[in-house]
Amino acid sequence: MDLAIGTRVITESFDESAPRRIDVAGLAPIGTGIGLFTLTFDRAPG
């Protein structure tokens, strides 16, 4: 109930002056971590 009320009452705010680009320096370690996590569970003994 609170979530439904909040979506109607609270307005979205964001910085228009912020550059809109992909953060490659943050994307690389996250992608590597997800890949290693998946590989670990794939190779784990059953």
PDB file of N, CA, C and O in Angstrom, chain B, residues numbered from 101:
ATOM      1  N   MET B 101       0.827  -1.196   0.000  1.00  0.00           N
ATOM      2  CA  MET B 101       0.000   0.000   0.000  1.00  0.00           C
ATOM      3  C   MET B 101       0.867   1.254   0.000  1.00  0.00           C
ATOM      4  O   MET B 101       0.609   2.198  -0.748  1.00  0.00           O
ATOM      5  N   ASP B 102       1.913   1.258   0.857  1.00  0.00           N
ATOM      6  CA  ASP B 102       2.785   2.426   0.934  1.00  0.00           C
ATOM      7  C   ASP B 102       3.526   2.673  -0.380  1.00  0.00           C
ATOM      8  O   ASP B 102       3.750   3.819  -0.769  1.00  0.00           O
ATOM      9  N   LEU B 103       3.903   1.593  -1.056  1.00  0.00           N
ATOM     10  CA  LEU B 103       4.614   1.735  -2.320  1.00  0.00           C
ATOM     11  C   LEU B 103       3.725   2.380  -3.378  1.00  0.00           C
ATOM     12  O   LEU B 103       4.185   3.222  -4.149  1.00  0.00           O
ATOM     13  N   ALA B 104       2.469   1.991  -3.417  1.00  0.00           N
ATOM     14  CA  ALA B 104       1.535   2.573  -4.382  1.00  0.00           C
ATOM     15  C   ALA B 104       1.326   4.061  -4.116  1.00  0.00           C
ATOM     16  O   ALA B 104       1.268   4.859  -5.051  1.00  0.00           O
ATOM     17  N   ILE B 105       1.215   4.429  -2.862  1.00  0.00           N
ATOM     18  CA  ILE B 105       1.039   5.841  -2.509  1.00  0.00           C
ATOM     19  C   ILE B 105       2.313   6.624  -2.828  1.00  0.00           C
ATOM     20  O   ILE B 105       2.255   7.741  -3.344  1.00  0.00           O
ATOM     21  N   GLY B 106       3.457   6.026  -2.517  1.00  0.00           N
ATOM     22  CA  GLY B 106       4.732   6.698  -2.761  1.00  0.00           C
ATOM     23  C   GLY B 106       4.989   6.984  -4.227  1.00  0.00           C
ATOM     24  O   GLY B 106       5.537   8.034  -4.566  1.00  0.00           O
ATOM     25  N   THR B 107       4.602   6.067  -5.103  1.00  0.00           N
ATOM     26  CA  THR B 107       4.827   6.289  -6.529  1.00  0.00           C
ATOM     27  C   THR B 107       3.970   7.422  -7.081  1.00  0.00           C
ATOM     28  O   THR B 107       4.325   8.034  -8.088  1.00  0.00           O
ATOM     29  N   ARG B 108       2.852   7.703  -6.434  1.00  0.00           N
ATOM     30  CA  ARG B 108       1.991   8.802  -6.882  1.00  0.00           C
ATOM     31  C   ARG B 108       2.391  10.142  -6.274  1.00  0.00           C
ATOM     32  O   ARG B 108       2.217  11.186  -6.902  1.00  0.00           O
ATOM     33  N   VAL B 109       2.924  10.115  -5.060  1.00  0.00           N
ATOM     34  CA  VAL B 109       3.179  11.354  -4.323  1.00  0.00           C
ATOM     35  C   VAL B 109       4.594  11.891  -4.561  1.00  0.00           C
ATOM     36  O   VAL B 109       4.781  13.099  -4.711  1.00  0.00           O
ATOM     37  N   ILE B 110       5.590  10.996  -4.597  1.00  0.00           N
ATOM     38  CA  ILE B 110       6.987  11.421  -4.707  1.00  0.00           C
ATOM     39  C   ILE B 110       7.340  11.603  -6.180  1.00  0.00           C
ATOM     40  O   ILE B 110       7.148  10.695  -6.988  1.00  0.00           O
ATOM     41  N   THR B 111       7.857  12.778  -6.522  1.00  0.00           N
ATOM     42  CA  THR B 111       8.255  13.043  -7.905  1.00  0.00           C
ATOM     43  C   THR B 111       9.687  12.584  -8.136  1.00  0.00           C
ATOM     44  O   THR B 111      10.518  12.618  -7.228  1.00  0.00           O
ATOM     45  N   GLU B 112       9.962  12.157  -9.351  1.00  0.00           N
ATOM     46  CA  GLU B 112      11.300  11.698  -9.705  1.00  0.00           C
ATOM     47  C   GLU B 112      12.209  12.911  -9.920  1.00  0.00           C
ATOM     48  O   GLU B 112      11.801  13.915 -10.504  1.00  0.00           O
ATOM     49  N   SER B 113      13.437  12.797  -9.441  1.00  0.00           N
ATOM     50  CA  SER B 113      14.407  13.867  -9.665  1.00  0.00           C
ATOM     51  C   SER B 113      15.707  13.264 -10.165  1.00  0.00           C
ATOM     52  O   SER B 113      16.112  12.185  -9.731  1.00  0.00           O
ATOM     53  N   PHE B 114      16.357  13.966 -11.078  1.00  0.00           N
ATOM     54  CA  PHE B 114      17.648  13.528 -11.593  1.00  0.00           C
ATOM     55  C   PHE B 114      18.406  14.730 -12.092  1.00  0.00           C
ATOM     56  O   PHE B 114      17.823  15.780 -12.362  1.00  0.00           O
ATOM     57  N   ASP B 115      19.699  14.576 -12.214  1.00  0.00           N
ATOM     58  CA  ASP B 115      20.577  15.665 -12.611  1.00  0.00           C
ATOM     59  C   ASP B 115      20.664  15.728 -14.135  1.00  0.00           C
ATOM     60  O   ASP B 115      21.225  14.832 -14.767  1.00  0.00           O
ATOM     61  N   GLU B 116      20.117  16.769 -14.711  1.00  0.00           N
ATOM     62  CA  GLU B 116      20.142  16.940 -16.167  1.00  0.00           C
ATOM     63  C   GLU B 116      21.546  17.217 -16.698  1.00  0.00           C
ATOM     64  O   GLU B 116      21.839  16.922 -17.857  1.00  0.00           O
ATOM     65  N   SER B 117      22.411  17.781 -15.862  1.00  0.00           N
ATOM     66  CA  SER B 117      23.747  18.146 -16.325  1.00  0.00           C
ATOM     67  C   SER B 117      24.741  16.991 -16.254  1.00  0.00           C
ATOM     68  O   SER B 117      25.857  17.112 -16.760  1.00  0.00           O
ATOM     69  N   ALA B 118      24.363  15.885 -15.645  1.00  0.00           N
ATOM     70  CA  ALA B 118      25.266  14.730 -15.537  1.00  0.00           C
ATOM     71  C   ALA B 118      25.432  14.082 -16.909  1.00  0.00           C
ATOM     72  O   ALA B 118      24.464  13.937 -17.655  1.00  0.00           O
ATOM     73  N   PRO B 119      26.668  13.691 -17.236  1.00  0.00           N
ATOM     74  CA  PRO B 119      26.886  13.057 -18.544  1.00  0.00           C
ATOM     75  C   PRO B 119      26.221  11.679 -18.607  1.00  0.00           C
ATOM     76  O   PRO B 119      26.224  10.924 -17.635  1.00  0.00           O
ATOM     77  N   ARG B 120      25.656  11.376 -19.765  1.00  0.00           N
ATOM     78  CA  ARG B 120      25.005  10.087 -19.944  1.00  0.00           C
ATOM     79  C   ARG B 120      25.934   9.198 -20.753  1.00  0.00           C
ATOM     80  O   ARG B 120      25.937   9.227 -21.984  1.00  0.00           O
ATOM     81  N   ARG B 121      26.721   8.407 -20.033  1.00  0.00           N
ATOM     82  CA  ARG B 121      27.634   7.484 -20.684  1.00  0.00           C
ATOM     83  C   ARG B 121      27.756   6.225 -19.837  1.00  0.00           C
ATOM     84  O   ARG B 121      27.426   6.227 -18.651  1.00  0.00           O
ATOM     85  N   ILE B 122      28.227   5.163 -20.450  1.00  0.00           N
ATOM     86  CA  ILE B 122      28.376   3.887 -19.753  1.00  0.00           C
ATOM     87  C   ILE B 122      29.654   3.928 -18.926  1.00  0.00           C
ATOM     88  O   ILE B 122      30.701   4.353 -19.413  1.00  0.00           O
ATOM     89  N   ASP B 123      29.566   3.489 -17.685  1.00  0.00           N
ATOM     90  CA  ASP B 123      30.713   3.453 -16.783  1.00  0.00           C
ATOM     91  C   ASP B 123      31.486   2.157 -17.022  1.00  0.00           C
ATOM     92  O   ASP B 123      31.224   1.137 -16.385  1.00  0.00           O
ATOM     93  N   VAL B 124      32.444   2.215 -17.953  1.00  0.00           N
ATOM     94  CA  VAL B 124      33.206   1.029 -18.324  1.00  0.00           C
ATOM     95  C   VAL B 124      34.084   0.563 -17.167  1.00  0.00           C
ATOM     96  O   VAL B 124      34.271  -0.639 -16.977  1.00  0.00           O
ATOM     97  N   ALA B 125      34.625   1.502 -16.392  1.00  0.00           N
ATOM     98  CA  ALA B 125      35.478   1.137 -15.259  1.00  0.00           C
ATOM     99  C   ALA B 125      34.694   0.382 -14.187  1.00  0.00           C
ATOM    100  O   ALA B 125      35.281  -0.415 -13.456  1.00  0.00           O
ATOM    101  N   GLY B 126      33.416   0.606 -14.077  1.00  0.00           N
ATOM    102  CA  GLY B 126      32.594  -0.128 -13.128  1.00  0.00           C
ATOM    103  C   GLY B 126      31.980  -1.376 -13.732  1.00  0.00           C
ATOM    104  O   GLY B 126      31.721  -2.352 -13.027  1.00  0.00           O
ATOM    105  N   LEU B 127      31.747  -1.346 -15.033  1.00  0.00           N
ATOM    106  CA  LEU B 127      31.123  -2.475 -15.709  1.00  0.00           C
ATOM    107  C   LEU B 127      32.068  -3.666 -15.828  1.00  0.00           C
ATOM    108  O   LEU B 127      31.626  -4.811 -15.732  1.00  0.00           O
ATOM    109  N   ALA B 128      33.346  -3.418 -16.034  1.00  0.00           N
ATOM    110  CA  ALA B 128      34.322  -4.498 -16.206  1.00  0.00           C
ATOM    111  C   ALA B 128      34.429  -5.390 -14.971  1.00  0.00           C
ATOM    112  O   ALA B 128      34.329  -6.608 -15.113  1.00  0.00           O
ATOM    113  N   PRO B 129      34.629  -4.845 -13.761  1.00  0.00           N
ATOM    114  CA  PRO B 129      34.727  -5.747 -12.610  1.00  0.00           C
ATOM    115  C   PRO B 129      33.409  -6.453 -12.277  1.00  0.00           C
ATOM    116  O   PRO B 129      33.417  -7.585 -11.795  1.00  0.00           O
ATOM    117  N   ILE B 130      32.291  -5.796 -12.528  1.00  0.00           N
ATOM    118  CA  ILE B 130      31.010  -6.447 -12.265  1.00  0.00           C
ATOM    119  C   ILE B 130      30.807  -7.613 -13.231  1.00  0.00           C
ATOM    120  O   ILE B 130      30.382  -8.694 -12.822  1.00  0.00           O
ATOM    121  N   GLY B 131      31.106  -7.398 -14.487  1.00  0.00           N
ATOM    122  CA  GLY B 131      30.984  -8.477 -15.470  1.00  0.00           C
ATOM    123  C   GLY B 131      31.924  -9.632 -15.178  1.00  0.00           C
ATOM    124  O   GLY B 131      31.556 -10.798 -15.326  1.00  0.00           O
ATOM    125  N   THR B 132      33.137  -9.304 -14.765  1.00  0.00           N
ATOM    126  CA  THR B 132      34.102 -10.339 -14.395  1.00  0.00           C
ATOM    127  C   THR B 132      33.625 -11.114 -13.176  1.00  0.00           C
ATOM    128  O   THR B 132      33.715 -12.341 -13.136  1.00  0.00           O
ATOM    129  N   GLY B 133      33.118 -10.397 -12.186  1.00  0.00           N
ATOM    130  CA  GLY B 133      32.625 -11.057 -10.976  1.00  0.00           C
ATOM    131  C   GLY B 133      31.460 -11.983 -11.253  1.00  0.00           C
ATOM    132  O   GLY B 133      31.407 -13.095 -10.728  1.00  0.00           O
ATOM    133  N   ILE B 134      30.520 -11.531 -12.078  1.00  0.00           N
ATOM    134  CA  ILE B 134      29.375 -12.377 -12.420  1.00  0.00           C
ATOM    135  C   ILE B 134      29.842 -13.607 -13.197  1.00  0.00           C
ATOM    136  O   ILE B 134      29.346 -14.712 -12.976  1.00  0.00           O
ATOM    137  N   GLY B 135      30.782 -13.413 -14.093  1.00  0.00           N
ATOM    138  CA  GLY B 135      31.319 -14.547 -14.853  1.00  0.00           C
ATOM    139  C   GLY B 135      32.019 -15.556 -13.956  1.00  0.00           C
ATOM    140  O   GLY B 135      31.815 -16.760 -14.105  1.00  0.00           O
ATOM    141  N   LEU B 136      32.840 -15.082 -13.028  1.00  0.00           N
ATOM    142  CA  LEU B 136      33.538 -15.986 -12.113  1.00  0.00           C
ATOM    143  C   LEU B 136      32.567 -16.680 -11.165  1.00  0.00           C
ATOM    144  O   LEU B 136      32.745 -17.857 -10.851  1.00  0.00           O
ATOM    145  N   PHE B 137      31.557 -15.974 -10.713  1.00  0.00           N
ATOM    146  CA  PHE B 137      30.539 -16.566  -9.847  1.00  0.00           C
ATOM    147  C   PHE B 137      29.821 -17.702 -10.584  1.00  0.00           C
ATOM    148  O   PHE B 137      29.607 -18.774 -10.019  1.00  0.00           O
ATOM    149  N   THR B 138      29.454 -17.462 -11.840  1.00  0.00           N
ATOM    150  CA  THR B 138      28.775 -18.479 -12.638  1.00  0.00           C
ATOM    151  C   THR B 138      29.697 -19.665 -12.903  1.00  0.00           C
ATOM    152  O   THR B 138      29.269 -20.815 -12.808  1.00  0.00           O
ATOM    153  N   LEU B 139      30.936 -19.401 -13.227  1.00  0.00           N
ATOM    154  CA  LEU B 139      31.906 -20.467 -13.479  1.00  0.00           C
ATOM    155  C   LEU B 139      32.122 -21.315 -12.232  1.00  0.00           C
ATOM    156  O   LEU B 139      32.242 -22.536 -12.330  1.00  0.00           O
ATOM    157  N   THR B 140      32.172 -20.689 -11.071  1.00  0.00           N
ATOM    158  CA  THR B 140      32.360 -21.411  -9.819  1.00  0.00           C
ATOM    159  C   THR B 140      31.219 -22.393  -9.577  1.00  0.00           C
ATOM    160  O   THR B 140      31.465 -23.542  -9.210  1.00  0.00           O
ATOM    161  N   PHE B 141      29.997 -21.966  -9.773  1.00  0.00           N
ATOM    162  CA  PHE B 141      28.869 -22.859  -9.559  1.00  0.00           C
ATOM    163  C   PHE B 141      28.755 -23.913 -10.656  1.00  0.00           C
ATOM    164  O   PHE B 141      28.243 -25.006 -10.415  1.00  0.00           O
ATOM    165  N   ASP B 142      29.221 -23.598 -11.835  1.00  0.00           N
ATOM    166  CA  ASP B 142      29.199 -24.581 -12.920  1.00  0.00           C
ATOM    167  C   ASP B 142      30.204 -25.691 -12.681  1.00  0.00           C
ATOM    168  O   ASP B 142      29.930 -26.855 -12.972  1.00  0.00           O
ATOM    169  N   ARG B 143      31.369 -25.336 -12.149  1.00  0.00           N
ATOM    170  CA  ARG B 143      32.447 -26.309 -11.937  1.00  0.00           C
ATOM    171  C   ARG B 143      32.413 -26.963 -10.556  1.00  0.00           C
ATOM    172  O   ARG B 143      33.198 -27.868 -10.276  1.00  0.00           O
ATOM    173  N   ALA B 144      31.512 -26.510  -9.703  1.00  0.00           N
ATOM    174  CA  ALA B 144      31.437 -27.057  -8.342  1.00  0.00           C
ATOM    175  C   ALA B 144      31.035 -28.538  -8.398  1.00  0.00           C
ATOM    176  O   ALA B 144      30.241 -28.945  -9.246  1.00  0.00           O
ATOM    177  N   PRO B 145      31.595 -29.331  -7.487  1.00  0.00           N
ATOM    178  CA  PRO B 145      31.231 -30.760  -7.498  1.00  0.00           C
ATOM    179  C   PRO B 145      29.766 -30.968  -7.118  1.00  0.00           C
ATOM    180  O   PRO B 145      29.230 -30.293  -6.239  1.00  0.00           O
ATOM    181  N   GLY B 146      29.159 -31.885  -7.781  1.00  0.00           N
ATOM    182  CA  GLY B 146      27.735 -32.158  -7.562  1.00  0.00           C
ATOM    183  C   GLY B 146      27.552 -32.981  -6.392  1.00  0.00           C
ATOM    184  O   GLY B 146      26.420 -33.317  -6.045  1.00  0.00           O
TER     185      GLY B 146
END
